[in-house]
Amino acid sequence: MLCTRPFMDKDVRVHENPATRRLARVMRRQPVQQRGAATVSAILDACAGLLNEYDYDDITTARIVEVAGVPIGSFYQYFPDKRSVVHALALRGMETCLREIEEMFAADRIAGTWREAMRQVIGVYLRMLTEIPGFGRVRFSDLLDSHRLDSSVDQYELMAERLAELFVSRFGAHGDAPVMLTFRIAVQTADALFKLAERVDEDDRAYVVGTANELLTGMLGTVLEPQDPVTGPVGSQSP
């Protein structure tokens, strides 16, 4: 479980159970019993499987409940429409990804420098793209039916919050750069480049990912590296 002690940096505001807070805005209601939780899981699993086979616009509520094996009434008990299911699925995938990252920090399996830790986090995220059904189709705030996610349930915000807490708690915050905003920029930049990596030829993929690493190092260095008043981040020239 994430530590919820406040940061020294005033612009980092981490809320307890941020994914739960977002789910409350996405779903009609959240399950309180095991049977309800199983129904919601079945709906999300069905949606994930369908997203791996069909375009979003080709998926219907009726198809989701058919694959999930649940009554249509049970669907509407928890979700107002298919869009809310996709949002909840995105949150579940991001929670799975972040949970593994948190466990790495908690168990001291994270690297001793923030640069290497960042590469570990990227490695987890890239692996999740292939391991979690539907994750690659709904990660973060992808455009679905021509509407972006409401900012209150934005997965960019969720990941930025959690990574900022983990990295600043472990490595400290240095310099004058706004911590949360810097992490938000880094997360969205990384996502855009990883999407590009999926679209280019396999021979070019490593170059795109390497470029993402360089850009993220530069961005996060303004927060996580001690600053030289003339040259900027002290470790910016380190490999």
N, C-alpha and C positions, 0 to 999 in steps of 0.2 A: 504493500500500500504506500502511496506517495506521502512523503512528509509534507505537512501543510504549514510549517513554520514560515513566517514572513521573510521576504528577501531584504537584504540591506539596501538594494537598489529600489528607489521609490516607484519606478515605473513598471515594475513587475508585480502584477496582481494575480495570484493564483487562487482559484476557487476550489473548494472541496468537491470531489466527484463531478468534474466538468462534463464528462460524457453523459452522465445521468441527467444533468441539468439540461443538456441539449436534447436528449431523447424525450424529455417531458414536453418539449415544444414541437417535436415531430409526430409523436404518437397521440392517439386519443386518450389512451390510458396505458399504464405499464402493468404487467402481470405481478400479482402478489402471491400466487400459489404455483406449485410445481407444474400443474397441468397447464395453466396459462402460459408459463414460461416455455413449455414444450411446444405449445401452439405457435407462439411468436417465433421460436427457433425454426420450426418447420416452414413457416411463411418466409422467413429470411433465407433459409437454405434453398427453398424453391426459387426464389427470385434470383439468388446468386447463380444457380445452375442455368436458369433461362437467359441471364445476361451473358453467359459464356457462349450461348448458341444463337441468340437473336439480338437484333437491334432493340434499343429501349422502346421505340415507338411501336414495335411489333408485339410487345408484351402487354397482356391485359390482366386485369384483376381476376377475371374468370380463369385464365390460364394459371395464374399463381396458385389459386386455391385448389385447382385440379391437381397440380403437381404436388402441392403440400399435403393434400388429402384432408383438408379441413373444411368445415361448412363456411359458406360465404358470410353468414352472420358472425362467425368467430373472427373472420378477417376484419369486418367493420367494427367489431368490438374494440380492436386495438389500433387500427389504421384507418384514416379517412380516405386514402386513395393509394394508387401504386407508387406515386412519387414519394410519399412519406415512407413507404417500405424501402425504396432505394436509398433514401437519406439515412434511415435506421441501419441499413446494411453497410453503408459507408462508415457510419460511426462504429459499428461492431468490428469491421475490418481494421479501422484505425486503432481501436482499443486493443485488439489482439497484437498489433504491431508494437504499440507503445508499452504494452504489458511486458513483452519480451525485452524491450530496451530497459525498462525500469528494473527488471530482474537482474540484468547485467550490471547495472549500477549498484543495486542492493547487495549482490553477491560478490562484489569486487572483481567481476570478470571484465570490467571496462578498462580500457588502456589508461596509462598514467598521464598522458597528455591529451589535451582537448582535441588536437588534430587527429590523433589516432582514434580517439573515441568517436569523433565525427565520422570517420571512415567505417567504423564498426556499425554505427547507426545506419549509414547508407547501405551497408551490406545487408542488414536485417530488412530494410524496406524493399530493396531489390528482390530479395528472396521471397518476401511476402507476395510480390506481384505474381509469382508463379505458383505459390503454395496455397493461397487463400482464394477459393472460388469467388469470382466476381469482383475481387479487390481491385484488379487492374482496370476495371470498367467504371468503378464508382468512387475511386479514391478522391479525397478532398472535394472541392466544389465544382466538379465537372458540370458542364452545361448539359442539362437533360431537357426535355420539353421546352426549350427556349427560355428558361427561367433559371437564374442562379439560386442557390440555397440562400435562405434568409441568413443574415450575418450572425444571428443568435445560435445557429446550428452549424456554422461553417467549420469544416474539418481542418482548414488551414489554421484557424484560431486554436482549435483543440491541440494540434500537434505543436504549434508555437508555444503555447502555455506550458505544456508538459516538458518539452525539451529545454525551454528557458529555465524552468525550475531545476531540472536535473543537472544541466551544465553549470549554471551559476552556483548551485549548492556545492558541486564538486570542485570546480576550477576557479570560482570567484568571478566577479565582474570588474572590469577595468576600463578606464576611459570615459568619455562623455557621450558615447553613442547611446540612443534609446534602446534598451534591452529588448523589450517585447516587440517593438517595431522592427528591429534588426532581425530577430528570429522569424517574424512573419514574412519579411522580404526573402530571407534565405529559404524558407520552406516553399514558398510559391515559386521561386526561381528554380529550386531543385526539381519540383514537380514538372515544370515546363520542360526542363532539359531531359528528364527521365522519359517523358512522353516522346520527345524527339528521338531518344535513343532506341525506342521501340520501333520507330518508323524507318530509321536509316538501315543501310546494309549492315550485316553482321560485322564486316571488317571495320566499319566506322563507329561501331557502338562503343568500343573501349575509349575512343577519342572523345566522344560526347560525354561519357561518364567522367573521364579525366578532367575535362573542361569544367564540369559541374563541381568536382572536388576543388579545383583551383578557385572558382568563384566563391564557393561557400567558405573556403578558408579565408579569403580576403574579407568577406562580409563579417563573419563571426569573429575575426581577429580584432575588429574595432570594438568588440565587447569583451572578449575573453583574454586578450593580450595586454600586458602592461604597455603604456603608450610613451613613445619618445616624442617630445614636443616638436621635433623637427622632421623626423623620418616616419612617424606613425607607429604602428604596432611593432614592438621590439622584436618579436619572433617572426615577422612577416617574410623574412628572407630564408627562414629555416625550411628544410625539405619537408 
